[in-house]
Amino acid sequence: MKLGVDVTRGGLNIWEQPYIEMMHVGGWDNGGLPPQSSLDALATLAHVLGIRIKLFYRPAPEAEVMVMEWDPIAPTD
């Protein structure tokens, strides 16, 4: 919710963006990730908006950056 409001205040419509990329800093007690409720919300947002979302994070303060990605279009076999 906050993401949508902040982006809209910046003059962009989140539903018109081709993708979303964001960096999460902190959450060291959770492997560098935000709470599960936030991850669930990002998965839902990707599905509802039909856009790819990438979340960059570090599992520890000095660790390399990792990425978690939600793609609304599931690959077909």
Legacy VTK file of the C-alpha trace (Angstrom):
# vtk DataFile Version 3.0
C-alpha trace
ASCII
DATASET POLYDATA
POINTS 77 float
0.000 0.000 0.000
2.738 2.425 1.013
4.660 1.619 -2.177
1.680 2.580 -4.344
1.058 5.797 -2.437
4.725 6.844 -2.496
5.081 6.176 -6.230
1.835 7.999 -7.036
2.962 10.999 -4.980
6.099 11.011 -7.122
3.933 11.481 -10.201
3.918 7.890 -11.461
1.101 5.390 -11.677
2.385 2.082 -10.349
0.005 0.142 -12.615
1.578 1.790 -15.700
5.159 0.746 -14.895
6.695 -2.132 -16.889
8.350 -3.525 -13.732
9.286 -2.624 -10.159
12.758 -2.987 -8.634
13.452 -2.189 -5.000
16.195 -2.672 -2.409
15.459 -3.834 1.134
18.087 -3.073 3.782
17.904 -4.690 7.202
15.939 -7.640 8.494
19.174 -9.406 9.431
17.292 -11.707 11.808
15.202 -12.821 8.805
18.048 -13.459 6.350
17.921 -9.863 5.133
14.339 -10.172 3.942
11.265 -8.213 4.984
8.525 -10.017 6.940
6.635 -12.834 5.202
3.524 -10.654 5.042
5.450 -8.152 2.888
6.734 -10.911 0.599
3.179 -12.212 0.216
1.993 -8.691 -0.596
4.655 -8.314 -3.312
3.639 -11.638 -4.872
0.007 -10.530 -4.887
0.916 -7.115 -6.298
2.880 -8.691 -9.161
-0.090 -10.898 -9.982
-2.734 -8.157 -9.724
-0.750 -5.571 -11.698
0.634 -8.114 -14.165
4.192 -6.812 -13.803
7.540 -8.262 -12.716
8.816 -7.258 -9.281
12.425 -7.680 -8.150
13.489 -7.304 -4.529
17.217 -6.882 -3.931
18.537 -7.632 -0.436
21.604 -8.696 1.531
21.308 -11.738 3.825
23.855 -10.075 6.148
25.234 -6.516 6.348
28.447 -7.301 4.433
27.057 -10.041 2.164
26.631 -9.800 -1.594
23.337 -8.524 -2.927
20.806 -11.223 -3.738
17.520 -10.970 -5.626
14.042 -12.394 -5.181
11.738 -12.079 -8.172
8.016 -12.390 -8.814
6.927 -12.820 -12.411
3.183 -12.663 -13.064
3.505 -14.797 -16.187
4.314 -18.394 -15.329
6.539 -20.135 -17.892
4.876 -22.828 -19.966
6.452 -26.179 -20.781
LINES 1 78
77 0 1 2 3 4 5 6 7 8 9 10 11 12 13 14 15 16 17 18 19 20 21 22 23 24 25 26 27 28 29 30 31 32 33 34 35 36 37 38 39 40 41 42 43 44 45 46 47 48 49 50 51 52 53 54 55 56 57 58 59 60 61 62 63 64 65 66 67 68 69 70 71 72 73 74 75 76
